[in-house]
Amino acid sequence: MDIRLVRIDDRLIHGQVATVWTKACNINRILVVSDTVAYDNLRKSLLIQAAPPGVKVNVITVAKMIEVYPDPRFSKFKAMLLFTNPEDVARVHQGGVIFTSVNIGGISFSQGKRMITNAVAIDETDKHFFDYLASEGIELEIRKVVADSKVNLIELLKK
């Protein structure tokens, strides 16, 4: 499996992902990796229907991602992995899925989170998992759209 983009965006598939990111990364498969979403049949169905032309969408659990990653049957996948949170990204990494960078597009504000950009809100749990990923040598870059300049999440947190 050729993982071309790992992205955290709690909106998952929306206009920017469906039109711009898929073309920029030349992908043929979007894998939404979320235990919560995988068991929500309505949301799963809506995400599959939101696929851009020529791109297939699968909604799978974290365990399923870890299981299918090394399978040679999926070697033709030029994949974008979409997550809703950094914990699931860390779990996939710990399970042996190899990637070098995570794009953070959007994490909505909720109780206990603080805004660090106009589109990204994190709490201490998120920070813990981002710190883990950074300690593993994984680049963490905030960028809503392809044309935006990369903002290093760890450097931003130091300010």
C-alpha positions in Angstrom: 0.0 0.0 0.0 1.3 3.4 -1.0 0.2 5.8 1.7 0.3 9.2 0.0 -1.3 11.3 2.8 -2.2 10.8 6.4 -4.7 13.5 7.4 -6.5 14.4 10.6 -9.7 16.2 9.8 -12.8 15.5 11.9 -15.0 16.5 9.0 -13.4 13.6 7.1 -14.5 13.8 3.4 -15.6 17.3 2.4 -15.0 19.7 -0.5 -11.2 20.2 0.0 -10.5 16.5 0.6 -12.8 15.3 -2.2 -11.6 17.7 -4.9 -8.2 19.2 -4.1 -6.3 16.8 -1.8 -7.2 13.7 -3.8 -5.9 15.3 -7.0 -2.8 16.8 -5.4 -1.8 13.4 -4.0 -3.0 11.4 -7.0 -4.9 8.8 -4.9 -7.3 6.1 -5.9 -8.4 5.1 -2.4 -9.6 6.9 0.7 -9.4 4.9 3.9 -11.4 6.5 6.7 -9.8 4.9 9.8 -12.1 5.3 12.9 -13.6 2.8 15.3 -16.5 5.2 15.9 -17.3 5.9 12.3 -16.9 2.3 11.2 -19.8 1.3 13.5 -22.0 4.3 12.5 -23.8 2.9 9.4 -25.4 6.2 8.4 -22.2 8.2 8.6 -20.3 5.4 6.8 -22.8 5.4 4.0 -22.7 9.2 3.6 -18.8 9.1 3.5 -18.8 6.4 0.8 -21.3 8.4 -1.3 -19.1 11.5 -0.9 -16.2 9.9 -2.8 -14.9 11.9 -5.7 -15.0 10.2 -9.2 -12.4 7.5 -9.6 -11.7 7.2 -5.9 -13.1 4.4 -3.8 -13.8 4.9 0.0 -13.6 2.3 2.7 -14.4 3.1 6.3 -12.5 0.7 8.6 -11.5 0.3 12.2 -8.0 0.9 13.5 -7.5 -2.8 13.9 -8.6 -3.5 10.3 -6.1 -0.9 9.0 -3.3 -2.6 10.9 -4.4 -5.9 9.6 -4.7 -5.0 5.9 -1.6 -2.7 5.6 0.9 -5.4 4.9 -1.4 -7.5 2.7 -0.1 -7.6 -0.9 -3.6 -7.6 -2.3 -3.7 -3.9 -1.4 -0.4 -3.0 -3.0 -2.2 -1.1 -5.8 -3.8 1.3 -3.3 -2.5 4.9 -3.6 -4.1 5.8 -0.3 -5.1 8.7 1.7 -5.7 7.8 5.4 -8.3 10.0 7.1 -8.6 10.2 10.9 -10.7 12.2 13.3 -8.0 12.4 16.1 -4.3 11.9 16.8 -4.9 8.9 19.1 -6.1 6.7 16.3 -3.1 7.9 14.2 -0.7 6.9 17.0 -2.5 3.5 17.4 -2.0 2.8 13.7 1.6 3.8 13.8 2.2 1.5 16.9 0.5 -1.3 14.9 3.2 -1.1 12.2 1.7 1.2 9.6 4.6 3.2 8.1 4.2 6.9 7.3 6.5 9.9 7.8 4.1 12.9 8.0 0.6 13.8 9.3 -1.4 16.6 7.9 -3.7 18.3 10.4 -6.6 19.9 8.5 -9.2 20.5 11.2 -10.1 19.5 14.7 -13.2 21.1 16.0 -13.5 22.9 19.3 -15.3 21.2 22.1 -15.3 21.4 25.9 -11.8 21.2 27.3 -10.0 22.0 24.0 -8.1 25.2 23.2 -7.8 26.7 19.7 -4.2 26.7 18.4 -5.2 27.9 14.9 -8.5 29.0 13.4 -9.2 25.4 12.5 -7.4 23.3 15.1 -8.4 22.8 18.7 -6.6 20.4 21.0 -6.7 19.1 24.6 -4.0 17.4 26.7 -4.9 14.0 25.3 -4.4 15.2 21.7 -1.1 16.9 22.8 0.1 13.7 24.4 -0.4 11.7 21.1 1.0 14.5 19.0 4.1 14.5 21.2 4.4 10.7 20.8 4.2 11.0 17.0 6.8 13.7 16.9 9.1 11.7 19.1 8.8 8.9 16.5 10.2 11.3 13.9 6.9 12.0 12.2 6.4 15.4 10.7 3.2 17.1 12.1 2.1 19.9 9.7 -1.1 22.0 9.9 -2.5 22.8 6.5 -6.2 23.1 5.7 -5.7 23.3 2.0 -2.9 22.3 -0.3 -2.0 25.9 -1.2 -1.5 26.9 2.5 2.0 27.1 3.9 2.9 24.3 6.3 2.8 25.2 10.0 4.8 22.9 12.2 2.4 21.8 15.0 5.1 21.2 17.6 6.8 24.5 17.0 3.4 26.2 17.3 2.8 24.5 20.6 6.1 25.8 22.0 4.9 29.4 21.5 
